[in-house]
């Protein structure tokens, strides 16, 4: 005998099928990962790495491409208290064209509302929003014969994708890695790194526990890696550490061999020139200075501005520039083509401009 379908479920399904919906909404009824409007993913596993770090394994839906390069980052949007919060995290899994999942590894930061939620509050089965991989902190093709990695804390995550990729290919070159962490227990991937070091003669890992041993003194780099000047170097970690490494390499005239990855969004201080921003559909306008983003200007003028991450990752804030110029505060590039799409959270007016909202 066929199972009886509860009346409430039947009525709910009927209402969904008879209520006018966007085509994307019908796709979502069939499969929550099917969407033409945004990239989505299903969290399939949350694996603890340390007491304050975890790896999130996600199966992306339609529109995803498994051709990211080792070291790149992705944007992830998660609903927290009714609002989507966006951040970018390095992909820690190696790229596989036949893959079905990607992994990011996150450390919960005391001031990080989203990172704490991802590590301690996110359950398998959660649907998240995704942004495609980006970033130039990547493993070259082919890798150079001698490499140096200088990492601190969760800065190990993009480097781990590079190491896993080379190990999977069976082509580990001469690699020296210096890994700084407050304690041994807080070292992410510590057991896997030990196994990789034992399996590959070309990989040497130096470990520094900063709570007891202090910070890395770059004057000691020659003792750790005598030929560091001849190696291509990748550095990722806290800002002060990267600043010190940058200065050290510049003083040695080797800044061309140094590749950096910083975790925070840095907007340029010059900004635009300011002007009058007109929001055409709303019929509102506002005078702004060159340090005010278009998004902030619209909100101040009372326009219902779309936004997501407010960091230039998710593209939710993108609007059409009808006329005028705006400047991208991340790189100083000016955008001025009629009907060009601009991200309002990271652009500022260069003179008068009009946007379609």
Beta strands, then each sheet from edge to edge (+ up, - down):
strand 1: 39-50
strand 2: 53-60
strand 3: 73-80
strand 4: 83-90
strand 5: 102-107
strand 6: 127-134
strand 7: 146-152
strand 8: 174-181
strand 9: 203-209
strand 10: 232-236
strand 11: 258-261
strand 12: 275-279
strand 13: 284-288
strand 14: 318-328
strand 15: 334-335
strand 16: 340-343
strand 17: 347-355
sheet 1: 4+ 3- 6+ 1- 2+ 5-
sheet 2: 9+ 8+ 7+ 10+ 11+
sheet 3: 13+ 12- 17- 14+ 15-
sheet 4: 13+ 12- 17- 14+ 16-
end
